[in-house]
Amino acid sequence: MSVQSDVNKLPFTKEFLDAAFPEIANAEPTDETIDIADAVRDNGGEPIRIATVNIDGKWYPSLFYTIADYALAEAGKEWPKESIANNGADDAEGAVKEMVQAAINSDAERAIELLPPDEMGAMHDAGPALLEEMGPAPRTQVEVTKLETDVTDASTGGMKVMLSEVEVVAEGETYNVKKDGDCYTADGEGQSERLCADDFAAEMGNSSMSPEMQQALTNLASGLMKNTGVVATEFDGKWYVSPLRTYTELGLSAMSDLTPEDVIALITQS
């Protein structure tokens, strides 16, 4: 197997590479060959296992199935004979609400049911072994009594569900968090606190921070607080929560209010 790398072909400007990766910015291209027989020998004679999946009659290597296959092999377990069912919600908002409740209830099986079967099929198929390994989880005395969201198209596909207000009851106490632009107001235990992008940036920085860094952190916090949400996708008429798209969308949200000058400030002064 041949592995070639050339940092000059990365889709970044030279200014960004010099600031972010000065040690490799001027590195020469590399070309390395790995002998699979040597890798197998170093692995005690065990072959390199790569899981594949069949989609519409064609076979493809799968990263997640490969990870799950190695995890099961390491634990000395076989692949389960049955999978955790695909059991999505009727809409994107409902999928996120049910996932929140499943997380609060420590209901791992329901959480896996709400993962997209096309993206996270390995979790559905390996899920029973995972649940057996985890054992029964303690139930929490927390109830979501109110959950309001705003739903928009996600940059990564699907729908982005953003929190506008949530209310939970825990041990007889009611807690409420409400969004207002790039600010959040939290009420509970007789107290109220408001957190905005400027406050968040101040928490992340310090008194010696340059004005450019302060502005960059403020813009970063603003993008996160205004645009962060959970991405849900549709599969066979049901909606599921996508961790991969949510993670990607989070990065896009963080960058949404940043300027090129902000990026350089964050890299060079952090």
Phi, psi and omega in degrees: 000127180261134179238120180242143178217144178209104184297337181290346179265359176292147185280055179230154175286159179297325179299319179292316180298318180297324182281318186275320185227064184298332183286340181240358185303325182250021182291147177282152176302146179242153179219112184237140177244128180251126177274113182301325180299321177294319180297320178294319179297319178291341180265023179070023180087356179282133180292158175284122184261128175232117180282145178232156178233150180259120178234115180053042176083359178247148182256138182224142172295145182233121179296311185291321177293326178294316177299315180296321180297317178292323180295317179294318180297319180295325180276359180071029182247150174273161173297133180301147180284337178236152181256164171282132189298152169279115186218073183279182181261173183283339178209171184298316181298318180296323179297317180292318180299317180291326177293320177300315181294322178296320179294318179295322181278000186055037181265085185295325181296315178295324178298318179292323177303330184268004175275143183296126183296331181283323181272324187239037180301328180298324178293321178295316185285324179268354186307313181303321178292323178295316180295322178297320180292323182287325183075176181294135180263144178293138178278138180266155178263054180237133181231132174276111183264343179206132178213106179248140185224163170246134184245126178225169175292138179269144178297332184267008184097154183082200181238139178262123180256114184250138180291131171248327175199138176223141177227129179230152176243123180227122179053041177081357180255137180260131178237138183227134175234129183229138181263141176217095184066238177257030176235153174231140175246127180245130179237138177173148179055037176077009181235156178225136180222136179245130182235123180242174183302319179299319180295317181297318179296320179296323178296323182282334185260201178209175187293336182271005184291140180288157177303324180294320179291320178300316180294320180298315179295323178296316179294322177297312180296322179298314179299318180294314187285333179276327195240356183290133178202181179252133183266131176242144180234158182260138177216120180052042174082000178241159183249139184227155179271125184257107178297322183294312181291326178296317179297316179296317180297326178299318178296319178295322178296318180298326183271352190299327181256004182278144172259164176305323179294325178297318182298314179297320179297317180296323182285314188278337185249359180266000000 
